[in-house]
Amino acid sequence: MSITRFAFPTPIHFGAGARKLVAAHLQDAGCQRPLIVTDRALAALPVLAEFRAHLAPLQVAVFDGVHGNPTCAMVMAGAAAFKAHGADSVIGFGGGAALDVAKVVGLMATHDGDVLEYVWDHPQVRPIVNPLPPFVALPTTSGTGSEVGRSAVVSENDTHVKRTVFSPKILAQAVFADPELTLALPPAVTAATGMDALTHNIESYLSPAWHPMCDGIALEGLRLGARALATAVAEPGNLAARADMMMSSLMGAVAFQKDLGGVHACAHALGAVCDLHHGLANALMIDTVLAWNHEAVPAKFDELAHAAGVAGGGAAFVPWLKALKARIGIGSRLAAHGVRAEQLPRLAELAAADFTNGTNPRPATATDYERLLRQAM
């Protein structure tokens, strides 16, 4: 038997009001000058001002240069802001884009070169050799689960191809998962990010990699998200549903240490070529790809249906997903979001080359992906 390494090390403070514990945590770590890394839209909302009020007496600066799919240039600008403030720590505050940038701002503030030189598949990848500043993460959406991930996904500035820095050294030293931070999310964002969380749990479970701990986490994450997503969309102030979605998101990100699959391969391509929101891209592709994958692992679809509370076994799981999407307002096709037929060959090429394609439960070629993308148009 081969040796498999397991690691679930992130300390997590979970619950309403957890954001109020950040200042004391940083002070205990000897930090006084944190840099908040957040996105442009969030920086203008009352939720950030309210959070900053809880950080007194720390001397806080804000970098709000994150928008859309995060790029390498945003990381380097954040590192420059860290140095300009004389910061001693990083607070990631936002959705997946802001948290991914926050993870590597401290890296690039303390290391030479460009962030692309630290991506895992660079032919001469630079090692992370210097100590990184303390980093804590506060998710404000329930989707990517980036707060507990050991990877940061950033796009090349010119091609927008997604690249990944992967190292346990960029993990948050502490996560403050406060569902109250998601109460102001509009329904469309709740729906798209929620589908991202469900996709993580589903695809990690379907991955052929061997990781029984992740399998158990994925099924429970799906159970929580399946019961809560429609309520969180319809009743934005329902704190119990918001908490279930935040936990589902967090669990999905822990589970996908086991890797993902073809839905994410398509979503990464759609983000690179069409700048589509990642959660929405997953939502638009999930039923098409899973319907194709079903014949490869029908017993696993039975387990997914059981976890989600879907009657009728695995054959009913994809129809249930389609009905859920319609219920939460995601009923359109790719073409409605600006995807053009002439882009499909390039999208299929990128999907086939994506690292997540390697753990799709059914081997898929560029020809397969072009057909699936065309079906989703």
C-alpha positions as CSV (number, residue, x, y, z in Angstrom):
1,M,0.0,0.0,0.0
2,S,1.3,3.5,-0.9
3,I,1.7,6.1,1.8
4,T,-0.9,9.0,1.8
5,R,-0.3,12.1,3.8
6,F,-3.3,13.8,5.5
7,A,-3.3,17.3,7.0
8,F,-6.3,19.4,8.3
9,P,-4.4,21.9,10.4
10,T,-6.2,25.3,10.2
11,P,-7.5,26.7,13.5
12,I,-11.1,27.9,12.9
13,H,-13.2,30.2,15.0
14,F,-16.7,29.6,13.6
15,G,-19.9,31.4,14.6
16,A,-21.8,34.7,14.7
17,G,-19.5,37.4,16.0
18,A,-16.3,35.6,15.3
19,R,-15.0,38.7,13.5
20,K,-14.8,40.5,16.8
21,L,-12.0,38.2,18.0
22,V,-9.5,39.2,15.3
23,A,-7.9,42.2,17.1
24,A,-7.1,40.2,20.2
25,H,-5.7,37.3,18.1
26,L,-3.4,39.6,16.2
27,Q,-2.3,41.4,19.4
28,D,-1.5,38.1,21.0
29,A,0.7,37.4,18.0
30,G,2.5,40.7,18.5
31,C,1.0,42.4,15.5
32,Q,0.0,46.1,15.5
33,R,-0.1,47.1,11.8
34,P,-2.3,44.8,9.7
35,L,-3.1,45.3,6.1
36,I,-6.6,44.3,5.1
37,V,-6.8,42.8,1.6
38,T,-10.3,43.1,0.2
39,D,-12.1,43.8,-3.1
40,R,-13.1,47.1,-4.5
41,A,-16.9,46.6,-4.1
42,L,-16.7,45.3,-0.5
43,A,-14.4,48.2,0.6
44,A,-17.3,50.7,-0.1
45,L,-19.9,48.8,2.0
46,P,-20.7,49.3,5.7
47,V,-19.6,45.8,6.5
48,L,-15.9,46.7,6.1
49,A,-16.2,49.9,8.2
50,E,-18.0,47.9,10.9
51,F,-15.2,45.3,10.9
52,R,-12.5,48.0,11.1
53,A,-14.2,49.4,14.2
54,H,-13.5,46.1,15.9
55,L,-9.8,46.3,15.1
56,A,-9.0,49.2,17.4
57,P,-6.4,50.0,18.6
58,L,-4.5,48.4,15.8
59,Q,-3.1,50.7,13.1
60,V,-4.9,49.4,10.0
61,A,-4.5,50.0,6.3
62,V,-6.7,48.7,3.5
63,F,-5.7,47.4,0.1
64,D,-8.9,47.2,-2.0
65,G,-7.3,46.6,-5.4
66,V,-9.0,43.2,-6.0
67,H,-11.8,43.0,-8.6
68,G,-13.1,40.2,-10.8
69,N,-10.9,37.2,-11.3
70,P,-7.6,38.1,-9.4
71,T,-4.5,38.7,-11.4
72,C,-0.8,38.6,-10.7
73,A,-0.7,42.4,-11.0
74,M,-3.2,42.7,-8.1
75,V,-0.9,40.5,-5.9
76,M,2.1,42.7,-6.7
77,A,0.1,45.9,-6.0
78,G,-1.0,44.4,-2.6
79,A,2.6,43.6,-1.7
80,A,3.6,47.2,-2.5
81,A,0.8,48.4,-0.2
82,F,2.0,46.0,2.5
83,K,5.5,47.6,2.3
84,A,4.2,51.1,2.1
85,H,2.2,50.7,5.3
86,G,5.0,49.0,7.1
87,A,2.6,46.2,7.8
88,D,3.3,43.3,10.1
89,S,0.3,41.0,9.2
90,V,-2.3,40.4,6.6
91,I,-6.1,40.2,7.0
92,G,-7.9,38.6,4.1
93,F,-11.5,39.9,4.1
94,G,-13.8,38.9,1.2
95,G,-14.7,36.2,-1.2
96,G,-12.4,33.8,-2.9
97,A,-10.7,36.4,-5.1
98,A,-9.7,38.6,-2.2
99,L,-8.6,35.7,0.0
100,D,-6.5,34.2,-2.8
101,V,-4.7,37.5,-3.3
102,A,-4.3,38.0,0.5
103,K,-2.6,34.6,0.8
104,V,0.3,35.6,-1.4
105,V,0.5,39.4,-0.6
106,G,2.7,38.5,2.4
107,L,4.7,36.1,0.2
108,M,5.5,38.7,-2.4
109,A,6.2,41.3,0.3
110,T,9.0,39.1,1.7
111,H,10.4,37.4,-1.4
112,D,12.0,38.5,-4.7
113,G,10.6,38.1,-8.1
114,D,7.1,37.8,-9.5
115,V,4.3,35.7,-8.1
116,L,4.3,33.6,-11.3
117,E,7.7,32.3,-10.3
118,Y,6.1,30.7,-7.3
119,V,3.3,28.8,-9.1
120,W,3.6,25.0,-8.6
121,D,4.2,24.1,-12.3
122,H,6.8,26.8,-13.1
123,P,9.8,25.0,-14.7
124,Q,12.1,26.7,-12.1
125,V,9.7,27.3,-9.3
126,R,11.1,29.5,-6.5
127,P,11.1,28.1,-3.0
128,I,9.4,29.9,-0.1
129,V,12.4,30.4,2.1
130,N,11.7,33.5,4.2
131,P,9.2,33.7,7.1
132,L,5.8,35.0,6.0
133,P,3.9,37.6,8.0
134,P,0.9,36.3,10.1
135,F,-2.2,35.9,7.9
136,V,-5.8,35.5,9.1
137,A,-8.8,35.0,6.8
138,L,-12.5,36.2,7.1
139,P,-14.8,34.9,4.3
140,T,-17.7,37.1,3.4
141,T,-19.2,34.7,0.9
142,S,-20.0,31.0,1.2
143,G,-18.5,29.5,-2.0
144,T,-14.8,29.0,-2.5
145,G,-13.7,28.1,1.0
146,S,-10.4,29.7,0.2
147,E,-10.0,30.6,3.9
148,V,-8.9,27.0,4.6
149,G,-7.1,26.3,1.4
150,R,-3.4,26.0,0.9
151,S,-3.5,27.3,-2.7
152,A,-4.0,30.7,-4.3
153,V,-5.3,30.9,-7.8
154,V,-4.3,34.0,-9.8
155,S,-4.6,34.7,-13.5
156,E,-1.8,35.8,-15.8
157,N,-2.1,39.5,-16.6
158,D,-2.2,39.1,-20.3
159,T,-3.7,35.7,-21.1
160,H,-5.9,35.4,-18.0
161,V,-4.9,31.7,-17.7
162,K,-5.3,30.7,-14.1
163,R,-2.1,29.7,-12.2
164,T,-1.8,28.2,-8.8
165,V,0.6,28.9,-5.9
166,F,0.4,25.8,-3.7
167,S,2.1,25.5,-0.4
168,P,1.1,24.8,3.3
169,K,3.1,27.9,4.1
170,I,0.4,30.2,2.7
171,L,-2.4,28.7,4.9
172,A,-4.1,31.1,7.2
173,Q,-2.8,30.9,10.8
174,A,-6.4,31.4,11.9
175,V,-9.8,31.6,10.2
176,F,-12.7,33.6,11.6
177,A,-15.8,32.3,9.9
178,D,-18.6,34.6,10.8
179,P,-21.9,33.9,9.0
180,E,-23.1,37.4,9.9
181,L,-20.7,38.7,7.3
182,T,-22.8,37.1,4.6
183,L,-26.2,38.5,5.6
184,A,-26.0,41.4,3.2
185,L,-25.1,39.3,0.1
186,P,-27.7,39.8,-2.7
187,P,-29.6,36.6,-3.8
188,A,-27.7,36.3,-7.1
189,V,-24.3,36.2,-5.3
190,T,-25.6,33.9,-2.7
191,A,-26.8,31.5,-5.4
192,A,-23.6,31.5,-7.5
193,T,-21.3,31.2,-4.6
194,G,-23.5,28.6,-3.0
195,M,-23.4,26.5,-6.2
196,D,-19.6,26.8,-6.0
197,A,-19.6,25.3,-2.5
198,L,-21.9,22.4,-3.6
199,T,-19.7,21.8,-6.7
200,H,-16.6,21.5,-4.5
201,N,-18.3,18.9,-2.3
202,I,-19.7,16.9,-5.2
203,E,-16.6,16.9,-7.4
204,S,-14.2,16.1,-4.6
205,Y,-16.3,13.1,-3.6
206,L,-16.4,11.9,-7.3
207,S,-12.7,12.3,-7.7
208,P,-11.0,8.9,-8.1
209,A,-8.2,9.9,-5.7
210,W,-8.1,7.9,-2.4
211,H,-8.9,10.0,0.6
212,P,-11.7,8.6,2.9
213,M,-11.5,11.5,5.3
214,C,-12.3,14.0,2.4
215,D,-15.1,11.7,1.2
216,G,-16.8,11.9,4.6
217,I,-16.4,15.7,4.8
218,A,-17.6,16.1,1.2
219,L,-20.8,14.2,1.8
220,E,-21.6,16.1,5.0
221,G,-20.8,19.4,3.3
222,L,-23.2,18.5,0.6
223,R,-25.9,17.6,3.1
224,L,-25.6,21.0,4.8
225,G,-25.5,22.9,1.5
226,A,-28.4,21.0,0.0
227,R,-30.7,21.8,2.8
228,A,-29.7,25.4,3.2
229,L,-28.9,27.0,-0.2
230,A,-32.5,27.7,-1.4
231,T,-33.4,29.1,2.1
232,A,-30.3,31.4,2.1
233,V,-31.3,32.8,-1.3
234,A,-35.0,33.2,-0.5
235,E,-34.4,34.5,3.1
236,P,-31.2,36.5,3.2
237,G,-31.5,37.2,6.9
238,N,-31.8,33.5,7.9
239,L,-28.7,33.1,10.0
240,A,-29.0,29.4,10.4
241,A,-29.1,28.9,6.6
242,R,-26.2,31.3,6.3
243,A,-24.2,29.3,8.9
244,D,-24.9,26.0,7.1
245,M,-23.7,27.5,3.8
246,M,-20.6,28.9,5.4
247,M,-19.8,25.5,6.9
248,S,-20.6,23.7,3.6
249,S,-18.2,26.1,1.8
250,L,-15.5,25.5,4.3
251,M,-15.9,21.7,4.2
252,G,-15.9,21.7,0.4
253,A,-12.5,23.4,0.4
254,V,-11.1,21.0,2.9
255,A,-12.5,18.1,0.9
256,F,-11.0,19.2,-2.4
257,Q,-7.5,18.3,-1.1
258,K,-8.7,15.2,-3.0
259,D,-8.9,17.3,-6.1
260,L,-11.9,18.2,-8.4
261,G,-13.1,17.3,-11.9
262,G,-14.5,18.3,-15.2
263,V,-16.9,21.0,-13.9
264,H,-14.0,22.9,-12.6
265,A,-11.9,22.3,-15.7
266,C,-14.7,24.0,-17.7
267,A,-15.2,26.8,-15.1
268,H,-11.5,27.6,-15.1
269,A,-11.5,27.9,-18.9
270,L,-14.6,30.1,-18.8
271,G,-13.0,32.4,-16.3
272,A,-9.9,32.7,-18.4
273,V,-11.5,33.2,-21.8
274,C,-14.8,34.8,-20.9
275,D,-14.1,36.4,-17.4
276,L,-17.1,34.5,-16.1
277,H,-17.6,34.5,-12.3
278,H,-16.2,31.2,-11.0
279,G,-19.2,30.1,-9.0
280,L,-21.6,31.0,-11.8
281,A,-19.4,29.1,-14.3
282,N,-19.6,26.0,-12.1
283,A,-23.3,26.4,-11.8
284,L,-23.8,26.7,-15.6
285,M,-21.8,23.6,-16.3
286,I,-22.5,21.2,-13.4
287,D,-25.5,19.3,-14.6
288,T,-24.2,18.9,-18.1
289,V,-20.8,17.5,-16.9
290,L,-22.3,15.4,-14.1
291,A,-24.9,13.8,-16.4
292,W,-21.9,12.7,-18.6
293,N,-19.9,11.4,-15.6
294,H,-22.8,9.4,-14.1
295,E,-22.2,6.3,-16.1
296,A,-18.6,6.0,-14.9
297,V,-19.4,6.0,-11.1
298,P,-23.2,5.3,-10.6
299,A,-22.7,4.0,-7.1
300,K,-21.1,7.3,-6.1
301,F,-24.1,9.2,-7.5
302,D,-26.3,7.0,-5.3
303,E,-24.3,8.3,-2.3
304,L,-24.6,11.9,-3.4
305,A,-28.4,11.6,-3.7
306,H,-28.6,10.0,-0.3
307,A,-26.5,12.8,1.3
308,A,-28.6,15.5,-0.4
309,G,-31.9,13.9,0.6
310,V,-32.9,13.2,-3.0
311,A,-35.4,10.4,-3.5
312,G,-34.9,8.1,-6.4
313,G,-31.2,7.3,-6.1
314,G,-28.3,8.5,-8.3
315,A,-30.4,8.8,-11.5
316,A,-32.4,11.5,-9.8
317,F,-29.4,13.5,-8.6
318,V,-28.7,15.6,-11.7
319,P,-32.4,16.4,-12.3
320,W,-32.5,17.6,-8.6
321,L,-29.5,19.9,-9.3
322,K,-31.2,21.3,-12.3
323,A,-34.4,22.0,-10.3
324,L,-32.3,23.6,-7.5
325,K,-30.6,25.9,-10.0
326,A,-34.0,27.0,-11.4
327,R,-35.3,27.5,-7.9
328,I,-32.4,29.9,-6.9
329,G,-32.5,31.8,-10.2
330,I,-29.7,30.1,-12.2
331,G,-31.7,28.9,-15.2
332,S,-29.9,30.4,-18.2
333,R,-27.3,28.9,-20.5
334,L,-23.7,29.9,-21.4
335,A,-24.8,31.9,-24.4
336,A,-26.9,34.2,-22.1
337,H,-23.6,35.1,-20.4
338,G,-21.7,36.2,-23.5
339,V,-20.1,32.9,-24.4
340,R,-19.7,32.6,-28.2
341,A,-19.7,29.5,-30.3
342,E,-16.3,30.4,-31.8
343,Q,-14.8,30.4,-28.3
344,L,-15.6,26.7,-27.7
345,P,-12.5,25.1,-29.2
346,R,-10.2,27.3,-27.1
347,L,-12.4,26.7,-24.0
348,A,-12.2,22.9,-24.6
349,E,-8.5,23.0,-25.1
350,L,-8.0,24.8,-21.8
351,A,-10.4,22.5,-20.0
352,A,-8.6,19.4,-21.2
353,A,-5.2,20.9,-20.1
354,D,-6.5,22.0,-16.7
355,F,-5.1,20.1,-13.7
356,T,-8.6,19.3,-12.4
357,N,-9.3,17.3,-15.6
358,G,-6.8,14.7,-14.3
359,T,-9.2,13.7,-11.5
360,N,-12.5,13.7,-13.4
361,P,-14.1,10.3,-12.8
362,R,-14.5,9.8,-16.5
363,P,-11.4,10.5,-18.8
364,A,-12.2,13.5,-20.9
365,T,-10.5,14.9,-24.0
366,A,-10.7,18.3,-25.6
367,T,-13.3,16.8,-28.0
368,D,-15.4,15.7,-25.1
369,Y,-15.2,19.1,-23.5
370,E,-16.2,20.9,-26.7
371,R,-19.3,18.7,-26.9
372,L,-20.2,19.3,-23.3
373,L,-19.7,23.0,-23.6
374,R,-21.8,23.1,-26.7
375,Q,-24.6,21.2,-24.9
376,A,-24.4,23.9,-22.2
377,M,-24.7,26.8,-24.6
